[in-house]
C-alpha cells in the first residue's frame, strides 16, 4: 500500500474513534499484552515441575 492509502486509513480511524479514544484504546491493548506475557511466565514454572514428576 502506498503512503496515500495509509493516510486515508489513518484519517478514517481517527474519525471513527476520535482523538480521546485512541490513546485509551492503545493503553488497553498494551495492558492486554502485558497480562498475556505475565500469564505465560507464570505458566512456565508449573510446566517444568510437571516435567520433573514424569
URWOWO-V777757 format. One record per backbone hydrogen bond with DSSP energy under -0.5 kcal/mol. CO is the residue of the C=O (numbers start at 1). NH is the residue of the N-H. If there is no record, write none. Layout:
co->CO nh->NH
co->CO nh->NH
This chain:
co->2 nh->6
co->3 nh->7
co->4 nh->8
co->5 nh->9
co->6 nh->10
co->7 nh->11
co->8 nh->12
co->9 nh->13
co->10 nh->14
co->11 nh->15
co->12 nh->16
co->13 nh->17
co->14 nh->18
co->17 nh->21
co->18 nh->22
co->19 nh->23
co->20 nh->24
co->21 nh->25
co->22 nh->26
co->23 nh->27
co->24 nh->28
co->25 nh->29
co->26 nh->30
co->27 nh->31
co->28 nh->32
co->29 nh->33
co->30 nh->34
co->31 nh->35
co->32 nh->36
co->33 nh->37
co->34 nh->38
co->35 nh->39
co->36 nh->40
co->37 nh->41
co->38 nh->42
co->39 nh->43
co->40 nh->44
co->41 nh->45
co->42 nh->46
co->43 nh->47
co->44 nh->48
co->45 nh->49
co->46 nh->50
co->47 nh->51
co->48 nh->52
co->49 nh->53
co->50 nh->54
